[in-house]
Protein backbone atom coordinates (compact mmCIF):
# COMPACT_ATOMS: atom_id res chain seq x y z
CA UNK A 1 0.00 0.00 0.00
CA UNK A 2 1.20 3.49 -0.81
CA UNK A 3 -0.30 6.32 1.26
CA UNK A 4 0.78 9.88 0.74
CA UNK A 5 1.04 12.61 3.31
CA UNK A 6 0.92 16.39 3.28
CA UNK A 7 0.18 19.24 5.64
CA UNK A 8 2.23 18.56 8.74
CA UNK A 9 2.78 14.93 7.76
CA UNK A 10 5.80 13.30 6.15
CA UNK A 11 5.51 14.86 2.69
CA UNK A 12 6.57 11.57 1.06
CA UNK A 13 5.24 8.64 -0.89
CA UNK A 14 5.44 5.85 1.68
CA UNK A 15 5.41 2.09 1.14
CA UNK A 16 4.07 -0.52 3.56
CA UNK A 17 4.29 -4.31 3.59
CA UNK A 18 1.19 -6.50 3.56
CA UNK A 19 1.34 -6.75 7.35
CA UNK A 20 1.27 -2.95 7.70
CA UNK A 21 4.95 -2.58 8.54
CA UNK A 22 6.55 0.59 7.20
CA UNK A 23 9.08 -0.12 4.45
CA UNK A 24 10.01 3.52 3.93
CA UNK A 25 9.93 6.07 1.15
CA UNK A 26 8.94 4.41 -2.12
CA UNK A 27 10.90 6.94 -4.17
CA UNK A 28 13.46 9.64 -3.44
CA UNK A 29 12.81 11.57 -6.64
CA UNK A 30 12.90 15.29 -5.70
CA UNK A 31 9.94 16.01 -7.97
CA UNK A 32 7.67 14.21 -5.51
CA UNK A 33 6.60 16.98 -3.15
CA UNK A 34 3.46 16.95 -1.00
CA UNK A 35 1.97 13.94 -2.89
CA UNK A 36 -1.82 13.99 -3.02
CA UNK A 37 -3.33 11.45 -5.41
CA UNK A 38 -2.51 8.00 -6.79
CA UNK A 39 -3.57 5.75 -9.64
CA UNK A 40 -2.30 2.54 -11.24
CA UNK A 41 -2.27 2.39 -15.04
CA UNK A 42 -4.28 -0.75 -15.94
CA UNK A 43 -2.29 -1.16 -19.17
CA UNK A 44 1.36 -0.53 -18.24
CA UNK A 45 1.09 -1.14 -14.51
CA UNK A 46 2.78 2.13 -13.55
CA UNK A 47 2.02 4.09 -10.41
CA UNK A 48 0.83 7.63 -11.17
CA UNK A 49 1.45 10.26 -8.49
CA UNK A 50 0.02 13.77 -8.23
CA UNK A 51 2.77 15.98 -6.86
CA UNK A 52 2.34 19.30 -5.13
CA UNK A 53 5.17 20.52 -7.36
CA UNK A 54 2.50 20.87 -10.09
CA UNK A 55 3.55 17.70 -11.88
CA UNK A 56 2.21 14.24 -12.53
CA UNK A 57 4.75 11.43 -12.35
CA UNK A 58 4.60 7.76 -13.36
CA UNK A 59 6.78 5.33 -11.41
CA UNK A 60 7.78 1.73 -12.00
CA UNK A 61 7.78 -0.94 -9.29
CA UNK A 62 11.26 0.10 -8.19
CA UNK A 63 10.13 3.65 -7.49
CA UNK A 64 11.87 5.12 -10.54
CA UNK A 65 10.15 7.92 -12.42
CA UNK A 66 9.74 6.76 -16.02
CA UNK A 67 7.27 9.41 -17.21
CA UNK A 68 6.52 12.93 -16.06
CA UNK A 69 4.75 16.05 -17.14
CA UNK A 70 6.55 19.33 -17.20
CA UNK A 71 5.62 21.79 -14.48
CA UNK A 72 2.00 22.76 -15.14
CA UNK A 73 1.46 26.25 -13.77
CA UNK A 74 -1.58 26.36 -11.52
CA UNK A 75 -2.18 22.60 -11.62
CA UNK A 76 -2.55 22.30 -7.82
CA UNK A 77 -3.63 18.65 -8.15
CA UNK A 78 -5.83 16.72 -5.76
CA UNK A 79 -6.94 13.12 -6.22
CA UNK A 80 -6.50 10.96 -9.30
CA UNK A 81 -8.26 8.10 -11.12
CA UNK A 82 -8.07 6.52 -14.54
CA UNK A 83 -11.09 7.22 -16.72
CA UNK A 84 -13.01 4.87 -19.05
CA UNK A 85 -11.00 6.15 -22.03
CA UNK A 86 -7.67 5.21 -20.42
CA UNK A 87 -6.61 8.75 -19.58
CA UNK A 88 -5.41 9.71 -16.12
CA UNK A 89 -7.78 12.20 -14.55
CA UNK A 90 -6.80 14.67 -11.84
CA UNK A 91 -8.86 16.90 -9.59
CA UNK A 92 -7.75 20.53 -9.81
CA UNK A 93 -8.08 22.34 -6.50
CA UNK A 94 -7.60 25.88 -7.77
CA UNK A 95 -9.62 25.57 -10.98
CA UNK A 96 -12.36 23.56 -9.25
CA UNK A 97 -12.64 20.90 -11.93
CA UNK A 98 -11.12 17.70 -13.37
CA UNK A 99 -8.44 17.45 -16.05
CA UNK A 100 -7.43 14.38 -18.09
CA UNK A 101 -3.92 13.49 -19.25
CA UNK A 102 -2.80 10.94 -21.82
CA UNK A 103 -1.04 8.06 -19.99
CA UNK A 104 2.23 8.91 -21.74
CA UNK A 105 2.12 12.30 -19.97
CA UNK A 106 3.57 13.88 -23.09
CA UNK A 107 0.71 16.21 -24.05
CA UNK A 108 -1.23 18.99 -22.37
CA UNK A 109 -4.19 18.04 -20.22
CA UNK A 110 -7.80 18.54 -21.29
CA UNK A 111 -10.73 19.56 -19.12
CA UNK A 112 -13.17 16.76 -18.36
CA UNK A 113 -15.58 19.30 -16.85
CA UNK A 114 -15.55 23.11 -17.15
CA UNK A 115 -13.48 25.16 -14.69
CA UNK A 116 -15.29 26.14 -11.50
CA UNK A 117 -17.88 23.41 -11.96
CA UNK A 118 -17.97 22.99 -8.16
CA UNK A 119 -16.87 25.23 -5.28
CA UNK A 120 -14.19 22.75 -4.11
CA UNK A 121 -13.60 19.23 -5.54
CA UNK A 122 -13.15 16.51 -2.93
CA UNK A 123 -12.65 13.30 -4.90
CA UNK A 124 -14.19 11.69 -7.97
CA UNK A 125 -14.59 8.29 -9.60
CA UNK A 126 -16.15 6.72 -12.67
CA UNK A 127 -19.03 4.29 -12.36
CA UNK A 128 -19.23 1.01 -14.21
CA UNK A 129 -21.34 2.63 -16.96
CA UNK A 130 -19.00 5.63 -17.32
CA UNK A 131 -20.98 7.98 -15.08
CA UNK A 132 -18.68 10.47 -13.39
CA UNK A 133 -19.34 11.08 -9.69
CA UNK A 134 -17.75 14.19 -8.18
CA UNK A 135 -17.74 15.05 -4.48
CA UNK A 136 -17.81 18.73 -3.62
CA UNK A 137 -16.87 19.71 -0.10
CA UNK A 138 -15.37 22.45 2.02
CA UNK A 139 -12.00 23.91 1.08
CA UNK A 140 -9.15 25.10 3.32
CA UNK A 141 -10.52 28.65 3.24
CA UNK A 142 -13.96 27.37 4.31
CA UNK A 143 -15.45 27.85 0.83
CA UNK A 144 -17.64 25.18 -0.70
CA UNK A 145 -20.67 23.00 -0.14
CA UNK A 146 -21.32 19.38 0.83
CA UNK A 147 -22.79 17.06 -1.77
CA UNK A 148 -21.99 14.66 -4.62
CA UNK A 149 -22.87 15.30 -8.26
CA UNK A 150 -23.27 12.83 -11.12
CA UNK A 151 -22.49 13.48 -14.80
CA UNK A 152 -23.48 11.29 -17.75
CA UNK A 153 -21.14 10.14 -20.54
CA UNK A 154 -21.64 13.49 -22.26
CA UNK A 155 -20.65 15.14 -18.96
CA UNK A 156 -24.07 16.65 -18.45
CA UNK A 157 -25.28 16.75 -14.88
CA UNK A 158 -27.81 14.06 -13.98
CA UNK A 159 -30.70 15.69 -12.10
CA UNK A 160 -32.18 12.26 -11.34
CA UNK A 161 -29.17 11.44 -9.14
CA UNK A 162 -29.30 13.53 -6.00
CA UNK A 163 -27.60 13.26 -2.62
CA UNK A 164 -29.61 14.80 0.20
CA UNK A 165 -27.59 14.14 3.34
CA UNK A 166 -27.19 17.00 5.85
CA UNK A 167 -24.46 15.11 7.75
CA UNK A 168 -22.15 14.70 4.73
CA UNK A 169 -18.92 16.63 4.29
CA UNK A 170 -17.04 14.55 1.70
CA UNK A 171 -13.28 14.19 1.49
CA UNK A 172 -12.90 11.42 -1.07
CA UNK A 173 -15.06 9.17 -3.20
CA UNK A 174 -14.85 5.62 -4.57
CA UNK A 175 -17.05 3.16 -6.44
CA UNK A 176 -17.91 0.00 -4.52
CA UNK A 177 -17.96 -3.50 -6.07
CA UNK A 178 -21.77 -3.32 -6.05
CA UNK A 179 -21.63 -0.08 -8.07
CA UNK A 180 -22.70 2.19 -5.24
CA UNK A 181 -20.87 5.42 -4.39
CA UNK A 182 -18.85 5.53 -1.17
CA UNK A 183 -17.52 8.72 0.44
CA UNK A 184 -15.31 9.47 3.42
CA UNK A 185 -16.78 12.27 5.50
CA UNK A 186 -15.82 14.65 8.29
CA UNK A 187 -18.76 16.75 9.47
CA UNK A 188 -18.48 19.59 10.23
CA UNK A 189 -15.25 19.78 8.27
CA UNK A 190 -12.31 20.83 10.44
CA UNK A 191 -14.27 20.88 13.71
CA UNK A 192 -12.63 19.39 16.80
CA UNK A 193 -15.78 17.37 17.49
CA UNK A 194 -16.40 16.42 13.84
CA UNK A 195 -18.16 13.11 13.20
CA UNK A 196 -16.09 10.93 10.86
CA UNK A 197 -17.78 8.23 8.82
CA UNK A 198 -17.82 6.28 5.56
CA UNK A 199 -21.14 6.80 3.77
CA UNK A 200 -22.66 4.66 1.00
CA UNK A 201 -25.10 6.03 -1.61
CA UNK A 202 -27.27 4.14 -4.06
CA UNK A 203 -25.92 4.11 -7.61
CA UNK A 204 -29.38 4.65 -9.11
CA UNK A 205 -30.65 7.77 -7.34
CA UNK A 206 -28.11 8.79 -4.67
CA UNK A 207 -30.11 8.01 -1.56
CA UNK A 208 -28.13 7.18 1.59
CA UNK A 209 -27.87 3.40 1.98
CA UNK A 210 -25.84 3.03 5.17
CA UNK A 211 -23.10 4.54 7.33
CA UNK A 212 -19.89 2.74 8.30
CA UNK A 213 -18.23 3.87 11.52
CA UNK A 214 -15.14 2.87 13.49
CA UNK A 215 -15.37 1.48 17.02
CA UNK A 216 -14.18 4.83 18.34
CA UNK A 217 -13.74 8.27 16.73
CA UNK A 218 -9.97 7.97 17.28
CA UNK A 219 -9.91 5.19 14.68
CA UNK A 220 -10.88 7.50 11.82
CA UNK A 221 -9.44 10.95 12.43
CA UNK A 222 -9.14 13.18 9.36
CA UNK A 223 -10.30 10.52 6.86
CA UNK A 224 -9.18 11.05 3.29
CA UNK A 225 -8.43 8.62 0.47
CA UNK A 226 -10.56 5.50 -0.15
CA UNK A 227 -9.67 2.32 -2.05
CA UNK A 228 -11.17 -1.14 -2.33
CA UNK A 229 -8.81 -4.07 -1.94
CA UNK A 230 -9.17 -7.83 -2.08
CA UNK A 231 -11.79 -9.87 -0.20
CA UNK A 232 -14.26 -7.00 -0.36
CA UNK A 233 -12.32 -4.79 2.01
CA UNK A 234 -12.57 -1.03 1.96
CA UNK A 235 -9.51 0.94 3.07
CA UNK A 236 -9.42 4.55 4.23
CA UNK A 237 -6.23 6.47 4.93
CA UNK A 238 -6.54 8.82 7.87
CA UNK A 239 -4.59 10.64 10.53
CA UNK A 240 -1.93 8.30 11.99
CA UNK A 241 -2.89 5.24 9.96
CA UNK A 242 -5.03 3.28 7.53
CA UNK A 243 -8.24 1.57 8.61
CA UNK A 244 -10.21 -1.21 6.95
CA UNK A 245 -13.84 -2.29 6.79
CA UNK A 246 -15.48 -5.48 5.59
CA UNK A 247 -17.66 -3.72 3.05
CA UNK A 248 -20.18 -6.53 2.68
CA UNK A 249 -21.01 -6.65 6.39
CA UNK A 250 -19.98 -3.11 7.31
CA UNK A 251 -17.74 -4.44 10.09
CA UNK A 252 -14.86 -2.23 11.18
CA UNK A 253 -11.66 -4.28 11.00
CA UNK A 254 -9.35 -1.90 12.89
CA UNK A 255 -6.19 -0.16 11.74
CA UNK A 256 -4.04 -2.09 9.26
CA UNK A 257 -1.33 0.59 9.43
CA UNK A 258 -0.42 2.65 12.48
CA UNK A 259 2.11 5.45 12.01
CA UNK A 260 1.85 8.46 14.34
CA UNK A 261 2.35 11.67 12.39
CA UNK A 262 0.94 10.28 9.15
CA UNK A 263 -1.46 12.68 7.45
CA UNK A 264 -2.48 10.42 4.60
CA UNK A 265 -4.14 11.76 1.46
CA UNK A 266 -4.41 8.69 -0.76
CA UNK A 267 -3.87 4.93 -0.60
CA UNK A 268 -3.48 2.31 -3.30
CA UNK A 269 -2.22 -1.24 -3.78
CA UNK A 270 0.87 -1.54 -5.96
CA UNK A 271 2.40 -5.04 -6.03
CA UNK A 272 6.13 -5.66 -6.30
N, C-alpha and C positions, 0 to 999 in steps of 0.2 A: 504494500500500500504506500502511496505517495501523498501525504498531506502537505500543504503549503502553509506558510505563516506570514502574517504581516503585522502592522500596528506595532505593539511592543513585544511581538513574538521573536522568532528566530530569523526571519527574513530569508529562509532557505527552502529548497526543495528537499524534503527529508524522506528517507527510505526506512521501512520497517519490515522485519521478517514476519512470517505467517503467525508466529506466536506473540506478535506485538512488540518484540524487542527492537529497540532502536539500532539500526545499522549505521546511520550517519547521513551526511549530505550525499544526495544522489549524484550531484554534479557540482563542480567548482567553477563552472564557466561564469566569468564576471558579468555577463549580460543578463544573468538571472538575478533580478533584484525585486524584492517584495512580490513573490509569485502569487497569483490569484486564481487561476483557472487551469484545468487539466482536461485533456482528451486523448484517447488512443485511436490512431488511424486504423480503421478496420482493414485496410488494404495492405499497407506497408508495416503496420505494427509499431509505428513510432509514437513516442510520447510527446504531445504538444503541450507547451507551457505558455501561459500568458504572463509576461513579465511587466512589472511596474516601470521598467525602463522604456516602455512604449514599443515593445517588440513582441513578436511571437516566435518561439523557438521550437524545433522538433529534435528530440533526442533519441539515440538508440538505446539498447538495453545496457550499455556500459556507461551511460550518462554523458555521452559525447554529443555535442550539437552538430547535426548533419544538415540542417536547413534552418534558415532564419530570415525574417523580414529585415529590412532596414528600419531605422528608427522612424516611427509613424507619428508625426507631431500631433498631439492631442488625442492619441489613441485611448489612454487611460482605461485599459481593459479590465473587465470583471471576469465572469465565468465563461466557460467554453464548452461546446458540444459539436459533434459532427452532424451535419444536416443530411436529409434524404438524398441530396444530389452529390454527396461526397465531399463537400466543402467544409472547412472548419469555421464555425461561427463563434463570434466573440461578443459579449455584452459590452457596450461602450458606456462608461459611467458619466462622462462629461456630455456626450451627445445624446444620451438617453435613448439608445436604440441598439440594434444588433447589426454587425457587419460580418460578411462571409469572405473567406480567403481560400484560394486554390490550395490544395494540400502541398504543392511544391513550394509555396510561400514566395513565389517569384513574380507575382503581379499584385497590383493594388487591390485592396479590398472593395467590396461592393455592399451597399446597404441592403439588408434583408427587409427592414422596415424603415420608414422615414425617420429622420432625426427628431428628437423630442416627442416620440410617440407615447412615452410614459414619463411621469415626473422623475422616477429613479428606478432603473431596472435592477431586479434582485434575483436573477436566475431565470433560465429558460430551458426548454427541451422540446423535442419533436415527438408527437404521438405516432402510433403505428401506422396511421393513415396519412401522415405528413402534416397533420395539424400542428401549428406552433403555439405552445403555451408559454406565456411570459408573465412572470411575477413582477409586480410593481410595489415597492415598499418605501420605507423612510430612509432618506440619505443622511450622510454625516452632518449636514447643516440643518437637519430636521425638516427638509422639504420632502414632499411625496404623498402617497396615499397607500392603502393596504388592500390589494386585491390581486386577482390573476385574470389575465385576458387570454382569449383564444383567437387564432387567425387561421383561416382556411388556406388551401394550397395556393390561392391567388393573393394571399396575405391581406385579405379583407377580414375585418373583425367579425366574429360570430356572435350576434346578439342572443342566440339561443343558448349559449354557454355562459353562465353567469355565476360567479362566486359571491354569496351573501353571507359573510362570516365576520361579525364584529370583533371577534377575538383573534383575528389573523393579522400578523405583521410578518410577511414572508422574507426569508433570507436566502433561500435557494429552492430549486424545484427539480423534480425528477419524474420519470414515467415508470410506474410500477409494472411488474410482469402481467398483471391483469388489465393493463391499459389505463388505469386510473392515474390521476395527478397527485403527487405527494409533495408537500412543502414543509421545510423547517420554519419555525416561527418563534419570535420573541416579542411578546406583547405585554405592555407597551415597549416599543423598541428603545433600548438604552436605559430603561428604568432599573433601579436596584432591585425592585421586587417584581420584575418582569416574569411572566409565566412562559416557560419554554416547552414547546411541544412539536410533534410531527403530525401533520394534518393531511388526511386523504380525502380527495374530491372525486366525484363520479365523472367518468370520461364523457358521458353523454350530455349532462346538463350542468355540471359543476356543483351540485349540492354536496354538503359535507357528509362524508360516509362515517368516519370515525376519527378519534384522536389517540395517538400513541404518546405515552408519557414515561419518563424514567421512574425508578423507585423513589428517588429524591431529586429535588431541583438541582442539587450539586452535580448530578450525573449528566446534565445537559446545559451547561452554562455557555452562553454565546454560540448557539448552534449555527452552523454555516453549511458547508457543502454536503450533498447527499449523493450516494451511489448504491446501487444494488449489486450484491455479490452472489456467490454460489449458495445453494441450499435455501434460496428465498430469503436471504438476510439483507436487511437494509442498514447501511452504515451512515453515520452522521459525524462529521468532524466538528469538534467544539473546543471550548477553552480547556486546556490541559489534557485533552485526549480525544479518542474516537470511540463512540458507543455503537452498539448493534442491537437491532430488533429482529425477532422472527416475524416477518411481515405477514405471513399467513395467519398466525394466531394473535399477533400484536404484542407478544411477550417481549419485555425488555431483557436483553441478554447481558447487560453490564458493559463496562469499558473493555475494549479489546486492545487499546493502547492507552497508557497513562504516562504523560510527560509534562510535568509542571512547567509552566511558561509557554507552552504551545498555544498559539492563537491561530488555529487552522482555518483555512479558507476553502480548501477543496481536497477531495480524496479520490483515489482511483486505484485499480488493481493493474499492475504492470509486471507480468512474469519475467523471470530471468531468461 
